[in-house]
């Protein structure tokens, strides 16, 4: 499976803000490979904006379509007017490992339930427009046993085909290379075997 995630280091947040009917909505987004990363974002947002009216949240701490490591909160706004619209925007973006907090400073004008839902969704959409992202490729690990003479050729082939070498171990008989094969591609080393003019011993998968 291939999908995009926020391209943000840990504890670095992407921010954006909009004004709706005199209320300010400030969106903070983080890369959330786990719930702990999202919790750090929420704590930082509350510390930076302790006097805000609300800190509404949504996160997907897994790949797109994740059903368990998800959550959202209205933080005192009328039920269903903040967290759920925010989560629906994240879900529709097809991004994974993402968490967001929308900080609201009430401007004195009530928006109504429909207006609130639109404002919170719009705040997240606006922030996603400028969010840097990168692609994640889910991979399975295969361990290959090769002779010393074949190692350099195998490394070049793996680099050419975007197959990372996760680990290399050596002993008297040769080298074992643990490679990360894209999960959504059929596993096929015949092109490499053709280049080596030799079969490859696959130890584990």
MDAnalysis code that builds the backbone (N, CA, C; Angstrom):
import MDAnalysis as mda
import numpy as np

u = mda.Universe.empty(615, n_residues=205, atom_resindex=np.repeat(np.arange(205), 3), trajectory=True)
u.add_TopologyAttr("name", ["N", "CA", "C"] * 205)
u.add_TopologyAttr("resid", np.arange(1, 206))
u.add_TopologyAttr("resname", ["UNK", "UNK", "UNK", "UNK", "UNK", "UNK", "UNK", "UNK", "UNK", "UNK", "UNK", "UNK", "UNK", "UNK", "UNK", "UNK", "UNK", "UNK", "UNK", "UNK", "UNK", "UNK", "UNK", "UNK", "UNK", "UNK", "UNK", "UNK", "UNK", "UNK", "UNK", "UNK", "UNK", "UNK", "UNK", "UNK", "UNK", "UNK", "UNK", "UNK", "UNK", "UNK", "UNK", "UNK", "UNK", "UNK", "UNK", "UNK", "UNK", "UNK", "UNK", "UNK", "UNK", "UNK", "UNK", "UNK", "UNK", "UNK", "UNK", "UNK", "UNK", "UNK", "UNK", "UNK", "UNK", "UNK", "UNK", "UNK", "UNK", "UNK", "UNK", "UNK", "UNK", "UNK", "UNK", "UNK", "UNK", "UNK", "UNK", "UNK", "UNK", "UNK", "UNK", "UNK", "UNK", "UNK", "UNK", "UNK", "UNK", "UNK", "UNK", "UNK", "UNK", "UNK", "UNK", "UNK", "UNK", "UNK", "UNK", "UNK", "UNK", "UNK", "UNK", "UNK", "UNK", "UNK", "UNK", "UNK", "UNK", "UNK", "UNK", "UNK", "UNK", "UNK", "UNK", "UNK", "UNK", "UNK", "UNK", "UNK", "UNK", "UNK", "UNK", "UNK", "UNK", "UNK", "UNK", "UNK", "UNK", "UNK", "UNK", "UNK", "UNK", "UNK", "UNK", "UNK", "UNK", "UNK", "UNK", "UNK", "UNK", "UNK", "UNK", "UNK", "UNK", "UNK", "UNK", "UNK", "UNK", "UNK", "UNK", "UNK", "UNK", "UNK", "UNK", "UNK", "UNK", "UNK", "UNK", "UNK", "UNK", "UNK", "UNK", "UNK", "UNK", "UNK", "UNK", "UNK", "UNK", "UNK", "UNK", "UNK", "UNK", "UNK", "UNK", "UNK", "UNK", "UNK", "UNK", "UNK", "UNK", "UNK", "UNK", "UNK", "UNK", "UNK", "UNK", "UNK", "UNK", "UNK", "UNK", "UNK", "UNK", "UNK", "UNK", "UNK", "UNK", "UNK", "UNK", "UNK", "UNK", "UNK", "UNK", "UNK", "UNK"])
u.atoms.positions = np.array([
    [0.839, -1.191, 0.000],
    [0.000, 0.000, 0.000],
    [0.873, 1.240, 0.000],
    [0.507, 2.199, -0.811],
    [1.233, 3.461, -0.893],
    [0.273, 4.591, -0.546],
    [0.731, 5.492, 0.281],
    [-0.094, 6.629, 0.643],
    [0.812, 7.762, 1.118],
    [0.229, 8.941, 1.255],
    [0.999, 10.105, 1.647],
    [0.757, 10.430, 3.118],
    [1.786, 10.999, 3.739],
    [1.722, 11.403, 5.145],
    [2.326, 12.802, 5.254],
    [2.048, 13.512, 6.345],
    [2.694, 14.816, 6.521],
    [4.211, 14.674, 6.567],
    [4.897, 15.521, 5.838],
    [6.360, 15.516, 5.854],
    [6.828, 16.509, 6.911],
    [6.745, 16.061, 8.159],
    [7.059, 16.913, 9.307],
    [7.863, 16.115, 10.325],
    [8.970, 16.656, 10.825],
    [9.686, 15.982, 11.902],
    [8.847, 15.964, 13.175],
    [9.215, 15.103, 14.100],
    [8.529, 15.051, 15.390],
    [8.607, 16.411, 16.074],
    [7.507, 16.810, 16.690],
    [7.353, 18.069, 17.437],
    [7.449, 19.314, 16.560],
    [7.334, 19.153, 15.249],
    [7.237, 20.296, 14.343],
    [5.829, 20.303, 13.768],
    [5.136, 21.432, 13.881],
    [3.736, 21.499, 13.482],
    [3.577, 22.381, 12.245],
    [2.657, 22.012, 11.401],
    [2.248, 22.862, 10.275],
    [1.018, 23.640, 10.726],
    [1.030, 24.959, 10.514],
    [-0.061, 25.786, 11.017],
    [-0.648, 26.666, 9.920],
    [-1.917, 27.009, 10.103],
    [-2.613, 27.932, 9.204],
    [-3.801, 28.480, 9.978],
    [-4.288, 29.646, 9.589],
    [-5.440, 30.197, 10.303],
    [-6.367, 30.930, 9.348],
    [-7.655, 30.934, 9.708],
    [-8.673, 31.650, 8.953],
    [-9.582, 32.375, 9.938],
    [-10.265, 33.379, 9.463],
    [-11.267, 34.084, 10.250],
    [-12.641, 33.838, 9.640],
    [-13.603, 33.507, 10.490],
    [-14.990, 33.293, 10.054],
    [-15.902, 34.065, 11.001],
    [-16.573, 35.082, 10.489],
    [-17.514, 35.870, 11.298],
    [-16.879, 36.312, 12.614],
    [-15.661, 36.871, 12.507],
    [-14.917, 37.446, 13.637],
    [-14.311, 36.420, 14.585],
    [-14.585, 35.133, 14.378],
    [-13.901, 34.089, 15.141],
    [-12.644, 33.667, 14.400],
    [-11.571, 33.434, 15.147],
    [-10.316, 32.975, 14.556],
    [-10.189, 31.468, 14.750],
    [-9.877, 30.774, 13.676],
    [-9.670, 29.325, 13.697],
    [-8.227, 29.047, 13.286],
    [-7.440, 28.517, 14.206],
    [-6.013, 28.250, 13.970],
    [-5.817, 26.739, 13.925],
    [-5.341, 26.226, 12.809],
    [-5.153, 24.780, 12.642],
    [-3.692, 24.410, 12.835],
    [-3.452, 23.418, 13.661],
    [-2.127, 22.817, 13.835],
    [-2.218, 21.371, 13.339],
    [-1.248, 20.963, 12.525],
    [-1.208, 19.599, 11.991],
    [0.148, 18.974, 12.307],
    [0.133, 17.679, 12.615],
    [1.383, 16.959, 12.872],
    [1.406, 15.647, 12.107],
    [2.599, 15.101, 11.973],
    [2.781, 13.719, 11.528],
    [2.516, 12.837, 12.740],
    [1.523, 11.953, 12.642],
    [1.100, 11.145, 13.789],
    [1.223, 9.659, 13.491],
    [2.442, 9.104, 13.522],
    [2.582, 7.659, 13.322],
    [2.000, 6.853, 14.475],
    [1.727, 7.517, 15.597],
    [1.082, 6.866, 16.734],
    [0.281, 7.919, 17.497],
    [-0.544, 7.465, 18.432],
    [-1.399, 8.387, 19.173],
    [-0.566, 9.318, 20.050],
    [0.585, 8.850, 20.508],
    [1.451, 9.693, 21.327],
    [1.876, 10.963, 20.613],
    [2.129, 10.867, 19.304],
    [2.525, 12.052, 18.540],
    [1.376, 13.051, 18.477],
    [0.157, 12.549, 18.320],
    [-0.997, 13.441, 18.320],
    [-1.180, 14.087, 19.694],
    [-1.010, 13.317, 20.770],
    [-1.146, 13.863, 22.118],
    [-0.142, 14.977, 22.365],
    [1.082, 14.821, 21.847],
    [2.094, 15.876, 21.980],
    [1.643, 17.147, 21.267],
    [1.035, 16.982, 20.089],
    [0.498, 18.134, 19.357],
    [-0.568, 18.847, 20.175],
    [-1.526, 18.098, 20.724],
    [-2.617, 18.694, 21.489],
    [-2.088, 19.418, 22.722],
    [-1.142, 18.805, 23.426],
    [-0.573, 19.448, 24.614],
    [0.138, 20.745, 24.254],
    [0.859, 20.728, 23.132],
    [1.569, 21.935, 22.706],
    [0.593, 23.038, 22.306],
    [-0.489, 22.656, 21.621],
    [-1.487, 23.649, 21.209],
    [-2.160, 24.275, 22.426],
    [-2.476, 23.467, 23.425],
    [-3.102, 24.006, 24.635],
    [-2.141, 24.912, 25.402],
    [-0.867, 24.533, 25.421],
    [0.122, 25.361, 26.122],
    [0.331, 26.697, 25.416],
    [0.289, 26.671, 24.089],
    [0.511, 27.901, 23.322],
    [-0.713, 28.809, 23.305],
    [-1.894, 28.209, 23.448],
    [-3.150, 28.981, 23.384],
    [-4.050, 28.622, 24.569],
    [-3.605, 28.928, 25.782],
    [-4.380, 28.517, 26.959],
    [-5.716, 29.254, 27.100],
    [-5.842, 30.403, 26.463],
    [-7.056, 31.199, 26.624],
    [-8.030, 31.042, 25.459],
    [-7.764, 30.086, 24.571],
    [-8.672, 29.865, 23.438],
    [-10.000, 29.314, 23.930],
    [-11.041, 29.545, 23.138],
    [-12.377, 29.059, 23.501],
    [-12.460, 27.536, 23.418],
    [-11.823, 26.960, 22.385],
    [-11.917, 25.516, 22.160],
    [-10.623, 25.018, 21.509],
    [-10.298, 23.749, 21.787],
    [-9.202, 23.034, 21.113],
    [-9.809, 21.744, 20.556],
    [-10.363, 21.803, 19.375],
    [-11.050, 20.651, 18.782],
    [-10.055, 19.806, 17.994],
    [-10.299, 18.506, 17.939],
    [-9.271, 17.609, 17.438],
    [-9.813, 16.527, 16.517],
    [-8.889, 15.995, 15.715],
    [-9.150, 14.804, 14.912],
    [-7.807, 14.191, 14.545],
    [-7.756, 12.872, 14.466],
    [-6.505, 12.224, 14.063],
    [-6.781, 10.868, 13.436],
    [-5.829, 10.454, 12.593],
    [-5.784, 9.108, 12.011],
    [-4.349, 8.627, 12.207],
    [-4.108, 7.823, 13.215],
    [-2.753, 7.375, 13.534],
    [-2.453, 6.046, 12.856],
    [-2.737, 5.979, 11.568],
    [-2.521, 4.780, 10.771],
    [-2.692, 5.139, 9.309],
    [-2.731, 4.145, 8.430],
    [-2.895, 4.424, 7.001],
    [-4.313, 4.882, 6.696],
    [-4.547, 5.436, 5.496],
    [-5.918, 5.788, 5.112],
    [-6.842, 4.579, 5.234],
    [-8.029, 4.807, 5.776],
    [-8.956, 3.713, 5.996],
    [-8.827, 3.061, 7.357],
    [-7.848, 3.467, 8.154],
    [-7.687, 2.951, 9.513],
    [-8.981, 3.119, 10.298],
    [-9.393, 2.069, 11.009],
    [-10.660, 2.097, 11.745],
    [-10.484, 2.113, 13.258],
    [-9.310, 1.808, 13.750],
    [-9.109, 1.708, 15.191],
    [-8.338, 2.886, 15.781],
    [-7.224, 3.244, 15.178],
    [-6.376, 4.312, 15.721],
    [-6.837, 5.665, 15.192],
    [-8.092, 6.003, 15.486],
    [-8.688, 7.260, 15.037],
    [-9.391, 7.910, 16.223],
    [-9.681, 9.199, 16.099],
    [-10.409, 9.871, 17.160],
    [-10.737, 11.296, 16.770],
    [-11.725, 11.871, 17.441],
    [-12.061, 13.279, 17.233],
    [-12.825, 13.784, 18.446],
    [-12.764, 15.102, 18.680],
    [-13.401, 15.701, 19.844],
    [-13.907, 17.097, 19.501],
    [-15.100, 17.421, 20.032],
    [-15.685, 18.756, 19.850],
    [-15.219, 19.742, 20.919],
    [-14.626, 19.259, 21.984],
    [-14.094, 20.105, 23.060],
    [-15.065, 21.218, 23.471],
    [-16.287, 20.866, 23.717],
    [-17.250, 21.834, 24.216],
    [-18.114, 22.499, 23.165],
    [-17.770, 22.371, 21.904],
    [-18.661, 22.860, 20.856],
    [-19.881, 21.926, 20.783],
    [-21.003, 22.394, 20.214],
    [-22.167, 21.504, 20.089],
    [-21.791, 20.193, 19.398],
    [-22.362, 19.098, 19.877],
    [-21.998, 17.777, 19.383],
    [-22.051, 17.649, 17.869],
    [-20.983, 17.128, 17.286],
    [-20.929, 16.875, 15.847],
    [-20.583, 18.072, 14.992],
    [-20.252, 19.218, 15.616],
    [-20.006, 20.429, 14.812],
    [-18.530, 20.721, 14.578],
    [-17.630, 19.974, 15.209],
    [-16.208, 20.300, 15.095],
    [-15.358, 19.068, 14.786],
    [-15.231, 18.169, 15.774],
    [-14.347, 17.026, 15.594],
    [-14.706, 16.146, 14.415],
    [-15.996, 15.820, 14.271],
    [-16.387, 14.943, 13.164],
    [-16.158, 15.600, 11.807],
    [-16.556, 16.859, 11.575],
    [-16.240, 17.484, 10.283],
    [-14.734, 17.528, 10.014],
    [-13.945, 17.776, 11.049],
    [-12.486, 17.766, 10.874],
    [-12.002, 16.387, 10.457],
    [-12.506, 15.346, 11.148],
    [-12.108, 13.978, 10.822],
    [-12.518, 13.610, 9.398],
    [-13.697, 14.023, 8.990],
    [-14.165, 13.710, 7.639],
    [-13.262, 14.337, 6.578],
    [-12.746, 15.533, 6.853],
    [-11.800, 16.148, 5.916],
    [-10.509, 15.336, 5.857],
    [-9.989, 14.933, 7.013],
    [-8.773, 14.102, 7.032],
    [-8.996, 12.803, 6.281],
    [-10.141, 12.177, 6.533],
    [-10.462, 10.916, 5.878],
    [-10.540, 11.093, 4.363],
    [-11.160, 12.162, 3.911],
    [-11.295, 12.410, 2.479],
    [-10.002, 12.782, 1.797],
    [-9.019, 13.253, 2.577],
    [-7.735, 13.651, 1.994],
    [-6.898, 12.465, 1.560],
    [-7.223, 11.254, 2.054],
    [-6.452, 10.026, 1.793],
    [-5.029, 10.105, 2.346],
    [-4.816, 10.982, 3.330],
    [-3.535, 11.036, 4.030],
    [-3.578, 10.083, 5.216],
    [-2.433, 9.545, 5.576],
    [-2.320, 8.710, 6.761],
    [-1.421, 9.360, 7.787],
    [-1.425, 8.809, 9.003],
    [-0.537, 9.249, 10.083],
    [-0.621, 10.764, 10.272],
    [-1.820, 11.262, 10.477],
    [-2.026, 12.702, 10.553],
    [-2.908, 13.048, 11.752],
    [-2.542, 14.107, 12.447],
    [-3.346, 14.604, 13.546],
    [-3.514, 16.105, 13.416],
    [-4.644, 16.624, 13.877],
    [-4.827, 18.073, 13.800],
    [-5.620, 18.580, 14.995],
    [-5.338, 19.821, 15.336],
    [-6.059, 20.563, 16.359],
    [-6.499, 21.870, 15.719],
    [-7.766, 22.221, 15.872],
    [-8.238, 23.536, 15.454],
    [-8.556, 24.333, 16.715],
    [-7.836, 25.414, 16.895],
    [-7.958, 26.282, 18.058],
    [-8.895, 27.429, 17.678],
    [-9.952, 27.614, 18.468],
    [-10.908, 28.669, 18.143],
    [-10.904, 29.763, 19.204],
    [-10.795, 31.010, 18.723],
    [-11.031, 32.172, 19.558],
    [-12.374, 32.766, 19.147],
    [-13.330, 32.690, 20.031],
    [-14.689, 33.151, 19.726],
    [-14.709, 34.661, 19.528],
    [-15.327, 35.090, 18.425],
    [-15.335, 36.514, 18.094],
    [-16.606, 37.234, 18.438],
    [-17.566, 36.533, 19.074],
    [-18.779, 37.207, 19.499],
    [-19.992, 36.932, 18.635],
    [-19.794, 36.353, 17.454],
    [-20.915, 36.048, 16.559],
    [-21.143, 34.543, 16.528],
    [-22.346, 34.119, 16.893],
    [-22.668, 32.686, 16.871],
    [-22.857, 32.231, 15.433],
    [-22.300, 31.063, 15.115],
    [-22.321, 30.557, 13.742],
    [-23.432, 29.548, 13.504],
    [-24.057, 29.032, 14.560],
    [-25.034, 27.960, 14.381],
    [-24.322, 26.650, 14.112],
    [-25.058, 25.551, 14.235],
    [-24.415, 24.243, 14.081],
    [-23.868, 24.036, 12.667],
    [-24.635, 24.419, 11.657],
    [-24.152, 24.252, 10.287],
    [-22.957, 25.136, 10.005],
    [-23.008, 26.367, 10.504],
    [-21.892, 27.280, 10.297],
    [-20.630, 26.811, 10.990],
    [-20.771, 26.257, 12.185],
    [-19.606, 25.727, 12.899],
    [-18.985, 24.558, 12.144],
    [-19.821, 23.625, 11.708],
    [-19.299, 22.466, 10.976],
    [-18.543, 22.918, 9.732],
    [-19.091, 23.875, 9.007],
    [-18.409, 24.370, 7.800],
    [-17.105, 25.073, 8.155],
    [-17.107, 25.843, 9.228],
    [-15.907, 26.595, 9.607],
    [-14.773, 25.662, 10.021],
    [-15.086, 24.652, 10.830],
    [-14.037, 23.723, 11.261],
    [-13.513, 22.904, 10.085],
    [-14.400, 22.469, 9.210],
    [-13.944, 21.746, 8.025],
    [-13.089, 22.648, 7.147],
    [-13.532, 23.880, 6.960],
    [-12.783, 24.818, 6.114],
    [-11.400, 25.093, 6.694],
    [-11.302, 25.180, 8.019],
    [-10.009, 25.435, 8.657],
    [-9.011, 24.320, 8.346],
    [-9.489, 23.074, 8.379],
    [-8.588, 21.949, 8.085],
    [-8.248, 21.909, 6.598],
    [-9.245, 22.126, 5.742],
    [-8.993, 22.139, 4.290],
    [-7.947, 23.186, 3.936],
    [-8.067, 24.354, 4.520],
    [-7.129, 25.443, 4.234],
    [-5.704, 25.056, 4.648],
    [-5.567, 24.413, 5.803],
    [-4.237, 24.004, 6.260],
    [-3.656, 22.896, 5.387],
    [-4.518, 21.960, 4.943],
    [-4.023, 20.866, 4.102],
    [-3.519, 21.363, 2.756],
    [-4.040, 22.487, 2.287],
    [-3.621, 23.023, 0.982],
    [-2.132, 23.319, 0.940],
    [-1.539, 23.658, 2.081],
    [-0.114, 24.021, 2.116],
    [0.719, 23.018, 2.909],
    [0.138, 21.881, 3.259],
    [0.852, 20.885, 4.060],
    [1.870, 20.133, 3.215],
    [3.144, 20.106, 3.615],
    [4.117, 19.278, 2.890],
    [3.873, 17.801, 3.183],
    [3.949, 16.959, 2.173],
    [3.709, 15.525, 2.346],
    [4.795, 14.711, 1.656],
    [4.867, 13.450, 2.005],
    [5.764, 12.506, 1.338],
    [5.061, 11.161, 1.262],
    [5.538, 10.304, 0.365],
    [4.900, 9.007, 0.153],
    [5.477, 7.949, 1.083],
    [4.588, 7.141, 1.643],
    [4.970, 5.970, 2.421],
    [4.642, 4.732, 1.601],
    [5.577, 3.816, 1.535],
    [5.369, 2.548, 0.835],
    [5.481, 1.427, 1.858],
    [4.398, 0.705, 2.082],
    [4.450, -0.437, 2.996],
    [5.243, -1.564, 2.340],
    [6.124, -2.170, 3.116],
    [7.052, -3.152, 2.547],
    [7.085, -4.429, 3.388],
    [7.374, -5.542, 2.709],
    [7.652, -6.817, 3.367],
    [9.152, -7.078, 3.287],
    [9.681, -7.697, 4.329],
    [11.117, -7.954, 4.390],
    [11.427, -9.362, 3.869],
    [12.345, -9.432, 2.935],
    [12.862, -10.706, 2.418],
    [14.371, -10.712, 2.636],
    [14.897, -11.858, 3.042],
    [16.340, -11.986, 3.264],
    [16.943, -12.874, 2.176],
    [17.922, -12.322, 1.494],
    [18.563, -13.014, 0.370],
    [19.981, -13.422, 0.758],
    [20.373, -14.643, 0.381],
    [21.747, -15.080, 0.610],
    [22.492, -15.038, -0.714],
    [23.610, -14.323, -0.715],
    [24.393, -14.119, -1.929],
    [25.864, -14.375, -1.646],
    [26.596, -14.623, -2.707],
    [28.051, -14.708, -2.578],
    [28.619, -13.299, -2.476],
    [29.828, -13.180, -1.958],
    [30.475, -11.867, -1.886],
    [30.588, -11.235, -3.278],
    [30.840, -12.061, -4.283],
    [31.021, -11.548, -5.640],
    [29.744, -10.926, -6.191],
    [28.582, -11.371, -5.703],
    [27.311, -10.884, -6.228],
    [26.740, -9.690, -5.448],
    [27.351, -9.377, -4.301],
    [26.764, -8.343, -3.448],
    [26.666, -6.988, -4.141],
    [27.735, -6.539, -4.751],
    [27.749, -5.211, -5.367],
    [26.698, -5.107, -6.472],
    [26.567, -6.176, -7.287],
    [25.572, -6.172, -8.364],
    [24.166, -6.090, -7.782],
    [23.926, -6.853, -6.715],
    [22.605, -6.849, -6.083],
    [22.281, -5.480, -5.488],
    [23.257, -4.846, -4.886],
    [23.034, -3.520, -4.296],
    [22.679, -2.504, -5.374],
    [23.387, -2.546, -6.496],
    [23.089, -1.618, -7.594],
    [21.684, -1.865, -8.128],
    [21.325, -3.125, -8.302],
    [19.983, -3.446, -8.816],
    [18.898, -2.962, -7.858],
    [19.102, -3.176, -6.566],
    [18.114, -2.729, -5.582],
    [17.961, -1.215, -5.605],
    [19.065, -0.516, -5.748],
    [18.991, 0.949, -5.804],
    [18.247, 1.400, -7.058],
    [18.511, 0.759, -8.181],
    [17.834, 1.110, -9.433],
    [16.323, 0.892, -9.343],
    [15.884, -0.079, -8.539],
    [14.470, -0.447, -8.476],
    [13.804, 0.018, -7.179],
    [14.448, 0.960, -6.482],
    [13.886, 1.540, -5.264],
    [13.499, 0.464, -4.251],
    [14.390, -0.485, -4.063],
    [14.204, -1.543, -3.066],
    [15.284, -1.337, -2.002],
    [14.925, -0.790, -0.845],
    [15.953, -0.494, 0.162],
    [16.529, -1.748, 0.790],
    [17.809, -1.688, 1.112],
    [18.469, -2.758, 1.859],
    [18.410, -2.369, 3.328],
    [17.651, -3.134, 4.096],
    [17.402, -2.796, 5.497],
    [18.534, -3.258, 6.410],
    [19.228, -4.336, 6.006],
    [20.288, -4.866, 6.855],
    [21.191, -5.766, 6.033],
    [22.464, -5.803, 6.377],
    [23.419, -6.697, 5.726],
    [24.207, -7.446, 6.803],
    [24.275, -8.760, 6.680],
    [25.038, -9.593, 7.614],
    [26.008, -10.458, 6.819],
    [27.195, -10.641, 7.377],
    [28.254, -11.363, 6.670],
    [28.726, -12.545, 7.504],
    [29.059, -13.622, 6.809],
    [29.725, -14.753, 7.447],
    [30.689, -15.356, 6.435],
    [31.235, -16.494, 6.748],
    [32.248, -17.081, 5.883],
    [31.739, -17.500, 4.524],
    [30.417, -17.705, 4.391],
    [29.877, -18.202, 3.126],
    [29.368, -17.081, 2.212],
    [29.287, -15.859, 2.729],
    [28.791, -14.770, 1.889],
    [28.044, -13.723, 2.693],
    [27.032, -13.136, 2.067],
    [26.289, -12.033, 2.676],
    [24.796, -12.336, 2.667],
    [24.107, -11.883, 3.702],
    [22.650, -11.939, 3.744],
    [22.124, -10.514, 3.721],
    [21.343, -10.199, 2.701],
    [20.760, -8.869, 2.549],
    [19.268, -8.921, 2.852],
    [18.837, -8.139, 3.824],
    [17.405, -8.007, 4.116],
    [16.885, -6.815, 3.314],
    [15.956, -7.083, 2.395],
    [15.450, -6.037, 1.516],
    [13.974, -5.745, 1.819],
    [13.569, -4.511, 1.582],
    [12.186, -4.111, 1.787],
    [11.431, -4.078, 0.474],
    [10.631, -5.103, 0.219],
    [9.921, -5.205, -1.064],
    [8.547, -4.529, -0.959],
    [8.181, -3.656, -1.924],
    [6.865, -2.997, -1.872],
    [5.734, -4.017, -1.806],
    [4.869, -3.858, -0.798],
    [3.811, -4.835, -0.550],
    [2.812, -4.922, -1.697],
    [2.651, -3.828, -2.439],
    [1.657, -3.829, -3.511],
    [2.229, -4.272, -4.853],
    [3.483, -4.719, -4.875],
    [4.092, -5.263, -6.094],
    [4.336, -6.761, -5.923],
    [4.055, -7.576, -6.933],
    [4.369, -9.010, -6.838],
    [5.870, -9.207, -6.615],
    [6.202, -10.112, -5.701],
    [7.609, -10.361, -5.413],
    [8.222, -11.155, -6.554],
    [9.225, -10.574, -7.213],
    [9.823, -11.210, -8.388],
    [11.278, -10.772, -8.497],
    [12.187, -11.687, -8.220],
    [13.615, -11.385, -8.322],
    [14.244, -11.947, -9.592],
    [13.415, -12.433, -10.522],
    [13.985, -13.022, -11.740],
    [14.836, -12.029, -12.523],
    [14.484, -10.726, -12.604],
    [15.373, -9.798, -13.316],
    [16.753, -9.703, -12.666],
    [16.795, -9.739, -11.336],
    [18.089, -9.713, -10.657],
    [18.843, -11.014, -10.897],
    [18.153, -12.133, -10.850],
    [18.807, -13.419, -11.107],
    [19.368, -13.461, -12.528],
    [18.646, -12.856, -13.477],
    [19.159, -12.804, -14.850],
    [20.445, -11.991, -14.919],
    [20.474, -10.891, -14.153],
    [21.679, -10.062, -14.170],
    [22.845, -10.789, -13.508],
    [22.560, -11.524, -12.435],
    [23.612, -12.260, -11.742],
    [24.003, -13.529, -12.471],
    [23.087, -14.000, -13.376],
    [23.271, -15.283, -14.046],
    [23.379, -16.407, -13.001],
    [22.544, -16.250, -11.968],
    [22.556, -17.229, -10.871],
    [21.242, -17.117, -10.105],
    [20.779, -18.225, -9.542],
    [19.587, -18.181, -8.702],
    [19.932, -17.599, -7.342],
    [18.916, -17.062, -6.662],
    [19.106, -16.427, -5.358],
    [18.403, -17.276, -4.303],
    [19.100, -17.505, -3.213],
    [18.546, -18.254, -2.091],
    [17.790, -17.285, -1.174],
    [16.464, -17.452, -1.075],
    [15.650, -16.599, -0.219],
    [15.496, -17.317, 1.113],
    [16.041, -16.713, 2.165],
    [16.041, -17.388, 3.477],
    [14.715, -17.226, 4.192],
    [14.185, -16.001, 4.214],
    [12.936, -15.756, 4.946],
    [12.078, -14.769, 4.178],
    [10.777, -14.788, 4.489],
    [9.877, -13.769, 3.958],
    [8.701, -13.586, 4.903],
])
